[in-house]
């Protein structure tokens, strides 16, 4: 085989999920000397691992739900938790493998389900309230903060892709921009983001 090496001005990564968002591609770009748009290796790796994200957020003074990390061979004691909790793969996205657990009887099944996607599992205390999001673009020198969005669920949990029929997306969600919150609440969310 013959290969031709081309010059790349800049890579604009539009990848999603494992290997696309976890720092792997960013590392390949860095090793290859290719400039790229988006987060660096460290930020990507931290954000793809929910437990690391929670640790960084908590250390920055941002409130997080109570959470526990369950590694490959760990067997948590179901009585340890106050239900409901969410069980999820620590390093996966699009809500794949996520289960809401309402009682100790459901915990083992939820953990095994999450282990189909990752050996590292996150158990987090369920928090009541609405789900919001706020995009931030830039670095510490200049930040552009987006409008706050709000996700309302008709049932179940939010899924960008359904596990059974991924092409359907999240038909149970209504996303409102700007969020149906006071200007003061939206401002606090933007400041936290």
C-alpha positions as semicolon CSV with decimal commas, in nm:
position;residue;x (nm);y (nm);z (nm)
1;X;0,000;0,000;0,000
2;X;0,110;0,352;-0,070
3;X;0,017;0,629;0,164
4;X;0,023;0,999;0,103
5;X;0,071;1,235;0,394
6;X;-0,132;1,550;0,354
7;X;-0,100;1,871;0,547
8;X;-0,392;1,939;0,777
9;X;-0,457;2,303;0,873
10;X;-0,693;2,221;1,159
11;X;-0,915;1,933;1,265
12;X;-1,276;2,009;1,354
13;X;-1,384;1,698;1,542
14;X;-1,754;1,618;1,525
15;X;-1,737;1,284;1,703
16;X;-1,956;1,158;1,983
17;X;-1,909;0,901;2,260
18;X;-1,618;0,680;2,354
19;X;-1,298;0,747;2,157
20;X;-1,454;1,067;2,022
21;X;-1,505;1,259;2,344
22;X;-1,273;1,086;2,592
23;X;-0,942;1,241;2,485
24;X;-0,832;0,960;2,250
25;X;-0,879;1,152;1,926
26;X;-0,748;1,469;2,087
27;X;-0,436;1,274;2,188
28;X;-0,394;1,144;1,834
29;X;-0,417;1,499;1,698
30;X;-0,158;1,619;1,949
31;X;0,081;1,335;1,875
32;X;0,041;1,402;1,503
33;X;0,101;1,774;1,541
34;X;-0,246;1,855;1,406
35;X;-0,410;2,162;1,557
36;X;-0,769;2,096;1,659
37;X;-1,080;2,274;1,773
38;X;-1,242;2,182;2,104
39;X;-1,138;2,060;2,444
40;X;-0,787;1,938;2,522
41;X;-0,703;1,581;2,624
42;X;-0,739;1,638;2,999
43;X;-1,074;1,819;2,977
44;X;-1,212;1,555;2,741
45;X;-1,100;1,266;2,962
46;X;-1,244;1,425;3,277
47;X;-1,577;1,512;3,115
48;X;-1,625;1,163;2,969
49;X;-1,589;1,008;3,317
50;X;-1,887;1,122;3,525
51;X;-1,717;1,037;3,855
52;X;-1,413;1,251;3,769
53;X;-1,644;1,531;3,653
54;X;-1,824;1,523;3,989
55;X;-1,494;1,532;4,180
56;X;-1,367;1,832;3,980
57;X;-1,704;2,012;4,012
58;X;-1,722;1,945;4,387
59;X;-1,366;2,073;4,437
60;X;-1,462;2,389;4,244
61;X;-1,748;2,451;4,488
62;X;-2,025;2,334;4,254
63;X;-2,301;2,130;4,418
64;X;-2,326;1,768;4,307
65;X;-2,557;1,489;4,413
66;X;-2,418;1,231;4,656
67;X;-2,244;0,964;4,449
68;X;-2,058;0,636;4,480
69;X;-1,819;0,467;4,237
70;X;-1,849;0,093;4,190
71;X;-1,551;-0,070;4,021
72;X;-1,539;-0,398;3,831
73;X;-1,550;-0,647;4,119
74;X;-1,723;-0,430;4,381
75;X;-2,055;-0,548;4,523
76;X;-2,228;-0,257;4,695
77;X;-2,454;-0,312;4,993
78;X;-2,802;-0,211;4,874
79;X;-2,899;-0,084;5,221
80;X;-2,625;0,183;5,197
81;X;-2,831;0,407;4,969
82;X;-3,135;0,626;5,017
83;X;-3,362;0,556;4,722
84;X;-3,426;0,654;4,452
85;X;-3,080;0,652;4,295
86;X;-2,956;0,646;3,937
87;X;-2,716;0,375;3,828
88;X;-2,513;0,451;3,518
89;X;-2,192;0,361;3,336
90;X;-1,930;0,614;3,447
91;X;-1,781;0,650;3,098
92;X;-2,070;0,636;2,855
93;X;-2,314;0,883;2,712
94;X;-2,658;0,930;2,563
95;X;-2,809;0,767;2,873
96;X;-2,707;0,420;2,755
97;X;-2,727;0,176;3,049
98;X;-2,887;0,429;3,285
99;X;-3,152;0,300;3,523
100;X;-3,353;0,474;3,793
101;X;-3,358;0,246;4,098
102;X;-3,645;0,293;4,340
103;X;-3,563;0,015;4,587
104;X;-3,280;-0,213;4,701
105;X;-3,441;-0,504;4,510
106;X;-3,367;-0,332;4,177
107;X;-3,000;-0,244;4,243
108;X;-2,822;-0,561;4,124
109;X;-3,012;-0,565;3,793
110;X;-2,933;-0,197;3,732
111;X;-2,562;-0,249;3,803
112;X;-2,541;-0,548;3,568
113;X;-2,723;-0,348;3,302
114;X;-2,477;-0,059;3,336
115;X;-2,181;-0,301;3,325
116;X;-2,276;-0,386;2,967
117;X;-2,137;-0,042;2,879
118;X;-1,854;0,010;3,131
119;X;-1,677;-0,171;3,415
120;X;-1,682;0,149;3,623
121;X;-2,030;0,229;3,754
122;X;-2,163;0,547;3,910
123;X;-2,449;0,542;4,158
124;X;-2,590;0,887;4,226
125;X;-2,861;1,013;4,456
126;X;-3,170;1,119;4,262
127;X;-3,233;1,492;4,279
128;X;-3,577;1,641;4,228
129;X;-3,609;1,948;4,009
130;X;-3,572;2,035;3,645
131;X;-3,279;1,959;3,417
132;X;-3,101;2,258;3,264
133;X;-2,803;2,309;3,038
134;X;-2,580;2,600;2,944
135;X;-2,305;2,593;2,682
136;X;-1,977;2,777;2,734
137;X;-1,739;2,848;2,448
138;X;-1,384;2,971;2,481
139;X;-1,114;2,965;2,742
140;X;-1,034;3,172;3,050
141;X;-0,931;3,470;2,837
142;X;-1,269;3,509;2,667
143;X;-1,584;3,312;2,740
144;X;-1,910;3,315;2,548
145;X;-2,193;3,181;2,763
146;X;-2,507;3,054;2,591
147;X;-2,870;3,079;2,689
148;X;-2,998;2,834;2,951
149;X;-3,208;2,546;2,818
150;X;-3,450;2,329;3,010
151;X;-3,545;1,967;2,944
152;X;-3,894;1,857;3,047
153;X;-3,969;1,487;3,039
154;X;-4,310;1,345;2,960
155;X;-4,199;1,012;3,115
156;X;-3,886;0,813;3,199
157;X;-3,537;0,959;3,161
158;X;-3,383;1,176;2,891
159;X;-3,214;0,985;2,613
160;X;-3,052;1,148;2,315
161;X;-3,072;0,809;2,144
162;X;-3,309;0,530;2,236
163;X;-3,130;0,200;2,297
164;X;-3,380;-0,006;2,098
165;X;-3,451;0,241;1,816
166;X;-3,167;0,498;1,814
167;X;-3,305;0,687;1,515
168;X;-3,611;0,796;1,715
169;X;-3,413;1,017;1,952
170;X;-3,569;1,134;2,274
171;X;-3,935;1,151;2,192
172;X;-4,026;1,191;2,560
173;X;-3,854;1,530;2,601
174;X;-3,945;1,888;2,534
175;X;-3,651;2,130;2,528
176;X;-3,725;2,497;2,601
177;X;-3,481;2,779;2,520
178;X;-3,461;3,000;2,713
179;X;-3,547;2,792;3,018
180;X;-3,873;2,871;3,192
181;X;-3,691;3,018;3,493
182;X;-3,650;3,367;3,633
183;X;-3,375;3,589;3,495
184;X;-3,200;3,560;3,833
185;X;-3,206;3,177;3,822
186;X;-3,080;3,172;3,461
187;X;-2,803;3,415;3,559
188;X;-2,690;3,188;3,845
189;X;-2,682;2,890;3,609
190;X;-2,478;3,084;3,351
191;X;-2,235;3,201;3,620
192;X;-2,192;2,844;3,748
193;X;-2,137;2,715;3,393
